[in-house]
Amino acid sequence: MIKQLLIVLTLCCVTTGCDWSWFPLKPYRPTVNQGNVIDDKKLAQLRHGMTKQQVSYLLGNPMATDAFDPNRWEYIYYTKPGYKEATSNRLTLFFKSGELTKATGYVDAIEDSLLTKN
């Protein structure tokens, strides 16, 4: 009886290959965060006329700076929580004469009037 049970279990394991999605217990998958975490509190502090140093202090160093336009900074954030769907946010900041003039991307989804003039 035990020998037959072992044969059936072995056949089940071999025929399913590596796909264990049918099995109710799944291994732990940690949340993967990459990039600059930008929360609403930090975004609310952005203002027109801030210098690059002030923005860098507030949000951290940008993930990417445009090689052809050093006055454009990209803040990119990606998160993959375990078995759930991945999400990403992108914030693009534009500077003119060393001062913040425009923000697009993630700031649009939060509130259009975040970048109010001082």
Contacts in CASP RR format, 6 or more apart in sequence:
PFRMAT RR
TARGET T0000
AUTHOR 0000-0000-0000
METHOD contacts of the structure
MODEL  1
MIKQLLIVLTLCCVTTGCDWSWFPLKPYRPTVNQGNVIDDKKLAQLRHGM
TKQQVSYLLGNPMATDAFDPNRWEYIYYTKPGYKEATSNRLTLFFKSGEL
TKATGYVDAIEDSLLTKN
16 22 0 8 1.000
20 26 0 8 1.000
26 83 0 8 1.000
29 82 0 8 1.000
29 83 0 8 1.000
30 82 0 8 1.000
31 79 0 8 1.000
31 80 0 8 1.000
31 81 0 8 1.000
31 82 0 8 1.000
32 78 0 8 1.000
32 79 0 8 1.000
32 80 0 8 1.000
32 82 0 8 1.000
33 77 0 8 1.000
33 78 0 8 1.000
33 79 0 8 1.000
34 77 0 8 1.000
34 78 0 8 1.000
34 79 0 8 1.000
35 63 0 8 1.000
35 75 0 8 1.000
35 76 0 8 1.000
35 77 0 8 1.000
35 78 0 8 1.000
36 59 0 8 1.000
36 60 0 8 1.000
36 61 0 8 1.000
36 62 0 8 1.000
36 63 0 8 1.000
36 75 0 8 1.000
36 76 0 8 1.000
36 77 0 8 1.000
36 91 0 8 1.000
37 77 0 8 1.000
38 59 0 8 1.000
38 75 0 8 1.000
38 77 0 8 1.000
38 89 0 8 1.000
38 91 0 8 1.000
38 106 0 8 1.000
40 110 0 8 1.000
42 58 0 8 1.000
42 59 0 8 1.000
43 91 0 8 1.000
43 106 0 8 1.000
43 107 0 8 1.000
43 110 0 8 1.000
43 114 0 8 1.000
44 114 0 8 1.000
45 58 0 8 1.000
46 55 0 8 1.000
46 58 0 8 1.000
46 59 0 8 1.000
46 100 0 8 1.000
46 103 0 8 1.000
46 107 0 8 1.000
46 114 0 8 1.000
46 115 0 8 1.000
47 100 0 8 1.000
47 115 0 8 1.000
47 116 0 8 1.000
47 117 0 8 1.000
47 118 0 8 1.000
48 99 0 8 1.000
48 100 0 8 1.000
48 101 0 8 1.000
48 115 0 8 1.000
48 116 0 8 1.000
48 117 0 8 1.000
48 118 0 8 1.000
49 99 0 8 1.000
49 100 0 8 1.000
49 101 0 8 1.000
49 118 0 8 1.000
50 58 0 8 1.000
50 99 0 8 1.000
50 100 0 8 1.000
51 98 0 8 1.000
51 99 0 8 1.000
51 100 0 8 1.000
52 73 0 8 1.000
52 95 0 8 1.000
52 98 0 8 1.000
52 100 0 8 1.000
55 73 0 8 1.000
55 93 0 8 1.000
55 100 0 8 1.000
56 62 0 8 1.000
59 75 0 8 1.000
59 91 0 8 1.000
62 73 0 8 1.000
62 74 0 8 1.000
62 75 0 8 1.000
62 93 0 8 1.000
63 74 0 8 1.000
63 75 0 8 1.000
63 76 0 8 1.000
64 73 0 8 1.000
64 74 0 8 1.000
64 76 0 8 1.000
65 72 0 8 1.000
65 73 0 8 1.000
65 74 0 8 1.000
66 72 0 8 1.000
66 74 0 8 1.000
71 94 0 8 1.000
71 95 0 8 1.000
71 96 0 8 1.000
71 98 0 8 1.000
72 92 0 8 1.000
72 93 0 8 1.000
72 94 0 8 1.000
72 95 0 8 1.000
73 92 0 8 1.000
73 93 0 8 1.000
73 95 0 8 1.000
74 90 0 8 1.000
74 91 0 8 1.000
74 92 0 8 1.000
75 90 0 8 1.000
75 91 0 8 1.000
75 92 0 8 1.000
75 93 0 8 1.000
75 106 0 8 1.000
76 88 0 8 1.000
76 89 0 8 1.000
76 90 0 8 1.000
76 91 0 8 1.000
77 88 0 8 1.000
77 89 0 8 1.000
77 90 0 8 1.000
77 106 0 8 1.000
78 86 0 8 1.000
78 87 0 8 1.000
78 88 0 8 1.000
79 86 0 8 1.000
79 87 0 8 1.000
79 88 0 8 1.000
80 86 0 8 1.000
89 105 0 8 1.000
89 106 0 8 1.000
89 109 0 8 1.000
90 105 0 8 1.000
90 106 0 8 1.000
91 103 0 8 1.000
91 104 0 8 1.000
91 105 0 8 1.000
91 106 0 8 1.000
91 107 0 8 1.000
92 103 0 8 1.000
92 104 0 8 1.000
92 105 0 8 1.000
93 100 0 8 1.000
93 102 0 8 1.000
93 103 0 8 1.000
94 100 0 8 1.000
94 101 0 8 1.000
94 102 0 8 1.000
94 103 0 8 1.000
94 104 0 8 1.000
95 101 0 8 1.000
100 115 0 8 1.000
102 115 0 8 1.000
103 114 0 8 1.000
103 115 0 8 1.000
107 114 0 8 1.000
107 115 0 8 1.000
END
